[in-house]
């Protein structure tokens, strides 16, 4: 693979990672957006993202518990988020 192509792939991965971090941050800050609303409108929610993250980690031989994965998308422990924000 040529250097130009590798740089292009590296940039794409960098941009995708930054976009993903923004999505995580956005969902953590917008606690008024309920998971059921996300599911109805987009077909996925914070729990789906956490599960996908956990599955991808496992594919790379990394161990991540469900609670650890969910905390990444809730910005706090899942049970704490439910008490504070779930309607």
Secondary structure, DSSP 8 states (H G I E B T S, - for coil): --HHHHHHHHHHHHHHHHHHHHHHHHHHH-TTS-HHHHHHHHS--HHHHHHHHHHHHHHTT----HHHHHHHHHSS-HHHHHHHH--
